[in-house]
Amino acid sequence: MPVSSRPTLHLTVGLPGVGKTTRARELERACGALRLTPDEWMAPLFGLRWADFGGKRDVLEGRLVWVGHQVLRAGVSVILDFGCWSPDERYALRAIADLAGADFELHYLTLPEDERVERATARWRRAPEEIFEMTDEDHARFHGLFSPPTAEELQGCSLPPPPTPFESWPAWASDRWPTLPRLDR
């Protein structure tokens, strides 16, 4: 595979406990990319209680996407360690990488559900200041909300059109992440 001189937007995708942050840290060391992991920002900025979040994670992620776009435009690779449970989020971030003149790599991680829950619980017990406690109900809800990437998505299929009424994926992204300005204007 030829080496690209373009920066790359790396996106880790998966549920809590599958190893996304571990993979993001490996990528950070291997390619010198800027790693943006919302969980590392949530507790210092907003405290440790899930109930207190409201839309704060969306606000934070929007700013991190904007920072990532600016860094990509400067020629440096970025890792968004977000999880990105919906195809629309992943498509929007691919479009944003393209706007920045960057390549896009999706890193999908998965584990058997019982192992994933066990790992997420063990991580919380080991470092409760770093992540948030999740109940069995949280895990079940998260599993139900997650749409794994399709084989076509993993192979870099063409982007579908954005959902109605949005004229572009960046427009959709600005609605999804309220602190992300329109990047295609």
Number of C-alpha atoms within 10 A of each C-alpha: 3 4 5 9 9 15 21 23 29 26 25 25 26 24 27 21 22 22 20 24 22 13 17 25 19 12 17 18 12 9 12 14 21 22 21 23 20 17 16 12 15 21 17 11 10 13 13 17 11 13 6 10 14 9 10 13 16 17 15 20 23 21 17 21 23 19 16 24 25 15 18 26 17 12 16 19 24 30 26 25 23 22 23 22 18 14 15 20 18 22 23 21 23 24 21 25 24 16 16 23 18 25 18 21 17 19 17 19 16 16 14 8 15 8 13 18 21 11 17 21 20 13 17 16 13 11 10 13 14 16 19 20 16 16 11 10 9 11 17 13 11 15 16 9 12 16 15 19 19 11 9 9 15 13 11 14 10 9 14 9 12 17 11 8 8 13 11 16 26 24 19 20 27 16 15 17 21 15 18 22 17 16 17 12 6
